[in-house]
């Protein structure tokens, strides 16, 4: 079985699979040490080590309220980022999305669009959730553009939610409902989806 055949989900240029210890031992932990990533993600400034990343992976394997997926380049099989659905609530059928593209060769924005589209498809169609939510710091213009391109709706503001570059900044809240996504032209093409999810 090839890497793509064993993937959890695929689209035209990427596939998503469960992260491995090899991923944790690779560049993953360094992405979260990058000051630019820390700033745009609103992460606490704290060093991230290989052992901490491995422990995080082990903890996530036991956490049924969170789905963590490695994003891989379909052509090269390079691990280029991480996508997640967290706070999964089966009763209210909702979750929050998270996404980071860490590979320097994949930062043109198109891989982020593919990744969020596939993650949205997984959450709303494959997992039958009703609503997904995302947030982005006011200064993170790429994230705002990403959500708007895929038809997510801006629904609110968390005022001065994060301390960044010496001052507090707002974060913008986005959401998308299953009914919105079902009618969206941004969904991954049918041939890319597993049987039973089209």
Secondary structure as UniProt FT lines:
FT   TURN            3..6
FT   STRAND          9..10
FT   STRAND          14..17
FT   HELIX           21..24
FT   TURN            25..27
FT   HELIX           28..31
FT   TURN            32..33
FT   HELIX           35..41
FT   HELIX           50..61
FT   TURN            64..65
FT   STRAND          67..73
FT   TURN            74..76
FT   STRAND          79..89
FT   TURN            90..93
FT   STRAND          94..101
FT   HELIX           104..106
FT   HELIX           110..121
FT   HELIX           122..126
FT   STRAND          131..137
FT   TURN            138..139
FT   HELIX           141..149
FT   TURN            150..151
FT   STRAND          153..164
FT   TURN            165..166
FT   STRAND          167..177
FT   HELIX           178..182
FT   TURN            185..186
FT   HELIX           190..192
FT   TURN            195..196
//
